[in-house]
């Protein structure tokens, strides 16, 4: 069993910054990739950013140059640094990890953390 716990969401003014964290725990042998998705009100869930175990990153066009994903493999933790936030970034942000256990390799999801960008 693998658990993902996100933290760091909240209310921020346009132009501000937030840093999200996602800590994975449980019977983890290794994690292939970790990433962040988001779901805005009335919209489908969309990819924000992903990072492989080797550090290769991928970003949605809408966040390139503003968001930065990183990870600490020793702590099984991923981070999303969000700068120059816009009201359009308001959403519930979900962490995901493709984790290897003794039983399976599958994608796990966190419970989500709310990010609200508003003046």
Long-range contacts (C-beta under 8 A, 24 or more apart in sequence): 1-26, 1-27, 1-101, 2-26, 2-27, 2-28, 2-97, 2-99, 2-101, 2-108, 3-108, 4-95, 4-96, 4-97, 4-108, 4-109, 4-110, 4-111, 5-110, 5-111, 6-93, 6-94, 6-95, 6-110, 6-111, 6-112, 6-113, 7-113, 8-113, 9-93, 9-113, 9-114, 9-115, 10-114, 10-115, 10-116, 11-116, 11-117, 11-118, 12-85, 12-115, 12-116, 12-117, 13-117, 13-118, 13-119, 14-85, 14-86, 14-87, 14-117, 14-118, 14-119, 15-84, 15-85, 16-85, 16-117, 17-81, 17-82, 17-83, 17-84, 17-85, 18-82, 18-85, 18-115, 19-79, 19-80, 19-81, 19-82, 20-79, 20-80, 20-82, 20-93, 20-95, 20-113, 20-115, 21-77, 21-78, 21-79, 22-77, 22-78, 22-79, 22-80, 22-95, 22-97, 22-110, 23-75, 23-76, 23-77, 24-76, 24-77, 24-97, 24-99, 24-108, 25-76, 26-99, 26-101, 27-101, 27-102, 28-76, 28-99, 28-100, 28-101, 29-99, 29-100, 29-101, 29-102, 30-99, 30-100, 31-73, 31-76, 31-97, 31-98, 31-99, 31-100, 32-98, 32-99, 32-100, 32-105, 33-97, 33-98, 34-69, 34-71, 34-78, 34-95, 34-96, 34-97, 34-98, 35-69, 35-78, 35-95, 35-96, 35-97, 36-69, 36-78, 36-80, 36-93, 36-94, 36-95, 36-96, 37-93, 37-94, 37-96, 38-89, 38-91, 38-92, 38-93, 38-94, 38-115, 39-91, 39-92, 39-94, 39-112, 40-88, 40-90, 40-91, 41-90, 41-91, 43-91, 45-94, 48-80, 48-93, 49-80, 51-78, 62-88, 63-89, 82-115, 85-115, 85-117, 86-117, 87-117, 87-118, 88-117, 89-115, 89-117, 90-115, 90-116, 90-117, 90-118, 91-115
